[in-house]
Amino acid sequence: MLMCRLGLEGLITFKKDTHDFDAENYTITIPTSEGKSAVVGVFDKVIVEVGIEKDQNTQRGKVRMVLVEPVSSVGL
């Protein structure tokens, strides 16, 4: 696994609506697999996995970002 530090900006979407967004503080509370929750705010440092996935309609590649830490967004 290649580790590097980049200043990337992008969206991480969640398939399920299992998170709470606090618009006043610009934070999101995400449940973890252990039954706890993690709070992530704007400009917090997080670890993401960047990859390429093919668009089924156009067969072109697009960038896919998955949140890894503080909580994995896989399956959320």
N, C-alpha and C positions, 0 to 999 in steps of 0.2 A: 504494500500500500504506500503510495506516495503522499507524503505530508508536506504541505506548503502553506504559507500564510499569504492570503490575498484579501484585498478589500472588495469583495463581491457584493452586489446588491441584487436581490431577486425575491420572488415570492415562494413561500413554502405553503402549499395548500393542504388542507385536511379533508379527507373523504367523509368522515363522520363529524357531526356537530357535537363534539364532546369537550369543547374548550370554552372558557369564559374570558371575554375581552373586557378590559377596564378602560373605557375611552378617556377618562380623566387622567389616568396615570400612564397611558399607552403601554399597558402590559397585557399579557395573555397567560392564563393559567391552564396548563396542559396536564392531564392525568398520566401517571406513570404505570408501568406494569405491576409494580409492587403495591398499588392501591394508594399511593401518595400523590402529590402533585408538584409540578415545577412551574415557577413563574419566570417568564422571559419578557424583557422590556425592549423598547426601541434602543438601538445602539449597544445592546448587550453582546458580548462576544460569545459565539456559539460555534460548534463544530458541525460542518455539513459534509455530505458526500455528493460530489458533482459527477454526473454521468450523462450519457447520451441515450435517448430512446427514440425509436422511429415512430413518426406519426403514421397511423394506420391509413389515413386518407391520402396523404401525399407521398408517403414513403421517404420523407426527408427526416433527417435527424434534428432533434431539439434538445436543449439542455434540460436536465432534470436535477433538482436539488432536493436532498432528503436531510432533514434534521437528525443528527446523530447524538449530540450532547447539548443540553443537559438531559434530554429525553429523546428517544427515537420516535420519529413521526411515521415509521412504517406501520401500516395497519390502522392509523388514526384518520 
